[in-house]
Amino acid sequence: MPLLEVKNLKTYFDTSSGEYKAVDGAGFELDYGEALGLVGESGCGKTTCALSIAKLLPKEGRVAGGEIFMEGIDILKLSDDEIRAKRWKEVSIIFQGAMNALNPVMMVGDQIAEAIVLHEKVRREEALRRAGDLFELVEMPRKRIVNYPHEFSGGMKQRAMIAMALACNPKIVIGDEPTTALDVMVQAQILNLLEKLRHELNMGLILITHDLSILGETCDKIAVMYGGKVVETGTVKDIFEHTAHPYTERLISCFPNISKGKVIPEGIKGTPPNMFDPPAGCSFHPRCHMAKEVCRYMEPDAEKISEKHLSACHFFREVMNGK
C-alpha cells in the first residue's frame, strides 16, 4: 500500500467568469521515504494538487471528483475535524515565498512553537524547546529562535519554513517551489537538506517546481503535469533518458545544453490551455508537433511502459523512438 495515492483528482474553482478546471483528472503515487517531483508550466495545477491533498483550498475551490488515499484512507471522505487532526501531523506544506510567509512581528521560534502548541497540545515551554530542536535539525543555531524574520537571510527563512513544516512529525511534506528567489548556492543547500531529512525521517516528499533541472539529483520519480493532468510519470532515468510524451520532450529542450555549444533553447510554441474551456482530446495537441487527427477528439489513456513509467500519449512509442 503506498503512503499516498491520488486517483483522477478534479479540483475546480467557481469564479465570476465560470468554472475553472485547475486540476482535471490528475493521478500519482508516493511511497514512504520517496521523493516525487511534480513539474510543469505555471498554471498547470501543481499547487492546486498540493492544496487539495492538504485540504487547504480557498473557499471558491472544491474537489469535484476523484480520490486521495493516505495510508489507505480516502481523506476526501473525512470530516473537517478529522482533517484538522491529520493536517501538519500527516501532511504539511512548505509554502511558496518564505520571504513573506513568516510573521514579521513575531520571533521565528514563537511561530514554530505556536504550531506545536496548537496541534500537539503541549505547554509553551516544551514547544519552544522543540522549536530549538527543529532549528538544529535544519542546521541552524538553536539560539536563533529568538530572532525576528528580518534578521534572517533568504536561505535561513526557508530553513525556518522547513522547520515549521516538520513541527508535528508529518509523514508527507510538500515543498511548493521551495527554492524560489534563492541564489544557486542556497538552492543547492536547501535541496540537499530536504534530501537528507526525508532519508533520516523516512517521510514522503513532494517537490513542486517548474524547473526540471533541480529534480534530477533530488527525486526518485517525476510526474509531469499539463493542463490539469499528469501526462507522464516515471523514474528520473525514465523521464530524462526514455522520454515518452511530446510535452516532456519539449520541457526538457527548454533548458540549455552546454554540450551543444551556444544554442538558444527553442521553448514551447503557443500558450497553455484555457482551463475555463479546455480543448477536446489531448490537451497538448494545439501545441504538439506530433499531433494527428485522433489527438483532437480522443483523450489518451495512460499507457504503462514499464513498472513505474506511464505516458498519456497516443504516439508514445514514436516519441521514444525519436520520430
C-alpha positions in Angstrom: 0.0 0.0 0.0 1.5 3.4 -1.0 1.7 6.2 1.5 -0.2 8.5 -0.8 -2.4 7.6 -3.8 -4.1 10.3 -5.9 -6.7 9.0 -8.3 -8.4 11.0 -11.1 -8.4 14.2 -9.0 -10.5 17.0 -10.2 -10.4 20.4 -8.5 -12.4 23.2 -9.8 -12.8 26.9 -8.9 -16.1 28.8 -9.2 -15.3 32.2 -10.5 -17.3 35.2 -11.9 -16.1 34.0 -15.3 -17.3 30.5 -14.9 -15.9 27.1 -13.7 -12.1 26.9 -13.8 -10.8 23.3 -14.1 -7.4 23.8 -12.4 -6.9 20.0 -11.9 -8.8 17.8 -14.3 -8.0 14.2 -13.7 -4.6 14.0 -12.1 -3.1 10.9 -10.5 0.1 9.8 -8.9 1.5 7.7 -6.0 4.1 8.3 -3.3 5.8 5.7 -1.1 7.4 6.0 2.4 10.8 7.8 2.2 10.3 8.5 -1.5 10.7 11.9 -3.3 8.3 12.8 -6.1 8.9 15.8 -8.4 5.7 17.5 -9.7 6.7 19.6 -12.6 5.1 21.6 -15.3 4.5 25.2 -16.6 2.9 27.8 -14.3 -0.8 27.3 -14.1 -0.8 23.5 -14.9 -2.3 22.6 -11.5 0.7 21.6 -9.4 0.0 23.9 -6.4 -3.8 23.1 -6.6 -2.9 19.4 -6.3 -1.0 20.2 -3.1 -3.8 22.3 -1.6 -6.3 19.5 -2.4 -4.1 16.9 -0.6 -3.8 19.1 2.5 -7.5 20.2 2.1 -6.4 23.9 2.2 -8.3 25.1 -0.8 -9.7 28.6 -0.8 -13.5 28.9 -0.4 -14.1 29.2 -4.1 -12.2 25.9 -4.7 -13.7 22.5 -4.4 -12.7 18.9 -5.2 -15.2 17.9 -7.9 -14.1 14.3 -8.2 -11.5 11.6 -7.7 -9.9 10.1 -4.6 -7.0 10.9 -2.3 -5.9 7.9 -0.2 -3.4 8.4 2.6 -2.3 5.1 4.1 -5.5 3.5 2.6 -7.9 6.1 3.9 -9.8 8.4 1.5 -9.2 11.7 3.1 -11.9 13.4 1.0 -14.5 11.5 3.0 -13.2 12.7 6.4 -15.0 15.5 8.3 -13.4 18.9 8.8 -12.4 18.0 12.4 -10.8 14.7 11.3 -8.9 16.6 8.6 -7.7 19.2 11.1 -6.3 16.4 13.3 -4.4 15.0 10.4 -3.1 18.2 8.8 0.5 19.0 9.8 0.7 15.6 11.6 0.1 13.6 8.4 0.9 16.1 5.7 2.4 19.6 5.8 3.4 22.2 3.2 6.4 24.4 2.8 4.7 27.3 1.1 6.0 29.5 -1.7 7.7 32.7 -0.8 9.5 32.2 2.6 10.3 35.9 2.4 6.6 36.8 3.0 5.3 33.6 4.8 6.7 34.5 8.3 5.0 37.0 10.6 7.4 39.9 10.7 6.4 41.0 14.3 6.8 37.5 15.9 10.1 35.8 16.9 10.6 32.9 14.5 10.8 30.4 17.4 7.5 31.6 18.7 5.9 31.0 15.3 7.1 27.4 15.2 6.1 26.9 18.9 2.6 28.2 18.2 2.0 25.5 15.6 3.3 22.8 18.1 1.0 24.1 20.9 -2.0 24.2 18.6 -1.6 20.6 17.2 0.3 18.8 19.9 -1.5 20.3 23.0 1.8 20.8 24.9 2.9 23.7 27.1 4.7 26.7 25.5 8.0 25.9 27.3 8.0 22.4 25.8 7.0 23.8 22.4 9.9 26.3 22.5 12.3 23.5 23.4 11.1 21.5 20.4 11.4 24.6 18.2 15.1 24.7 19.2 15.5 21.0 18.3 13.9 21.7 14.9 16.3 24.6 14.3 19.2 22.2 14.9 17.6 19.6 12.7 17.6 22.1 9.8 21.2 23.1 10.6 20.6 26.5 12.2 21.9 27.6 15.7 19.4 26.9 18.4 19.9 30.5 19.8 18.4 32.0 16.7 14.8 31.0 17.8 14.6 34.5 19.5 15.3 36.4 16.3 12.8 38.1 14.0 12.4 37.2 10.3 14.1 40.4 9.2 17.3 39.2 11.0 17.4 36.1 8.7 18.8 35.7 5.2 16.6 34.2 2.5 18.1 30.8 3.0 17.6 31.0 6.8 14.0 31.9 6.3 13.5 28.9 4.0 15.1 26.7 6.7 12.8 28.1 9.3 9.8 27.3 7.0 11.1 23.7 6.7 11.4 23.5 10.5 7.8 24.7 10.8 6.6 22.1 8.3 8.4 19.4 10.4 7.0 20.6 13.7 4.4 17.8 14.1 6.5 15.0 12.5 4.4 14.6 9.3 4.6 11.6 7.1 4.4 13.7 3.9 6.0 17.1 3.3 5.1 19.1 0.2 7.6 21.7 -0.9 5.8 24.2 -3.2 8.7 25.9 -5.2 10.9 25.8 -2.0 13.9 27.3 -3.8 12.1 30.3 -5.4 14.1 33.6 -5.1 17.2 31.9 -3.7 20.6 32.0 -5.3 22.0 28.9 -6.9 24.3 28.0 -3.9 21.5 28.4 -1.4 19.1 26.4 -3.6 21.6 23.5 -3.5 21.8 23.7 0.3 18.0 23.7 0.7 17.6 20.7 -1.7 20.4 18.8 0.0 18.8 19.5 3.4 15.4 18.2 2.2 17.1 15.1 0.7 18.9 14.4 4.0 15.7 14.9 6.1 13.5 12.6 4.1 16.0 9.8 4.4 16.5 10.4 8.1 12.8 10.7 8.9 11.5 8.2 6.2 9.0 10.8 5.1 7.4 11.1 1.7 8.5 14.3 -0.1 6.7 16.0 -3.0 8.7 18.8 -4.7 6.6 21.1 -6.8 8.5 23.1 -9.4 8.5 24.4 -13.0 12.3 23.7 -13.2 13.0 20.1 -14.3 16.7 20.7 -13.8 16.5 20.7 -10.0 14.8 17.3 -9.8 17.5 15.0 -11.3 19.6 14.7 -8.1 16.7 15.1 -5.6 13.8 12.9 -6.6 13.2 9.2 -7.2 10.2 9.8 -9.5 8.8 12.7 -11.6 5.2 13.4 -12.6 4.8 15.8 -15.5 1.7 17.9 -15.5 0.0 19.7 -18.3 -3.5 21.2 -18.4 -4.5 19.9 -15.0 -3.5 16.3 -15.9 -0.4 14.1 -15.3 0.8 13.3 -18.8 3.9 11.3 -17.9 5.3 9.7 -14.8 8.4 7.7 -14.3 11.8 7.4 -12.6 14.2 10.2 -13.2 16.0 8.0 -15.7 12.7 7.2 -17.4 11.9 10.9 -17.8 15.3 12.2 -18.9 16.6 9.2 -20.9 13.4 7.4 -22.2 11.0 10.4 -22.6 7.6 9.2 -23.8 5.5 12.3 -24.1 6.0 15.3 -26.5 5.3 17.8 -23.8 8.0 16.3 -21.5 10.4 16.3 -24.6 9.7 20.0 -25.2 10.0 20.8 -21.5 13.5 19.2 -21.4 14.5 21.0 -24.5 13.8 24.4 -22.9 16.9 24.0 -20.8 20.4 24.9 -22.2 22.6 22.0 -23.1 26.3 23.0 -22.7 27.4 20.1 -24.8 25.7 21.7 -27.8 27.6 25.0 -27.5 25.9 28.4 -27.5 22.4 27.2 -28.7 19.4 29.2 -27.5 16.7 26.8 -26.2 13.7 26.7 -28.5 10.9 27.0 -25.9 7.4 25.7 -26.5 5.3 27.5 -29.1 1.8 28.5 -28.2 0.2 29.0 -24.8 -1.1 26.7 -22.1 -4.8 25.6 -22.5 -7.6 27.8 -21.3 -8.9 25.8 -18.3 -12.3 27.5 -18.4 -12.8 25.7 -21.7 -10.1 23.0 -22.1 -9.6 21.6 -25.6 -11.1 18.3 -26.6 -9.0 15.2 -26.9 -5.3 15.6 -25.8 -5.0 19.0 -24.1 -1.5 19.4 -25.6 -2.5 18.8 -29.2 -2.7 22.5 -30.2 1.0 22.9 -29.3 2.2 19.4 -30.3 4.4 18.9 -33.3 3.3 15.3 -33.5 -0.4 15.8 -33.2 -2.7 13.9 -35.6 -6.5 13.8 -36.0 -7.1 11.3 -33.2 -5.4 13.7 -30.8 -8.0 16.3 -31.5 -11.0 14.3 -30.4 -9.8 11.4 -28.2 -8.2 11.9 -24.8 -5.3 9.4 -24.5 -5.3 6.9 -21.6 -2.1 6.5 -19.5 -0.2 3.6 -21.1 2.1 1.5 -19.0 5.6 1.4 -20.5 7.4 -0.2 -17.6 6.7 -0.8 -13.9 6.9 2.9 -12.9 6.8 4.6 -16.3 3.4 5.7 -17.8 2.6 8.1 -20.6 -0.7 9.6 -21.7 0.1 9.9 -25.4 -1.4 8.1 -28.4 2.1 8.1 -30.0 4.4 7.5 -27.1 6.3 4.8 -29.0 7.1 7.3 -31.7 8.3 9.8 -29.1 10.6 7.2 -27.5 12.0 6.2 -30.9 12.7 9.9 -31.8 10.3 10.0 -34.7 
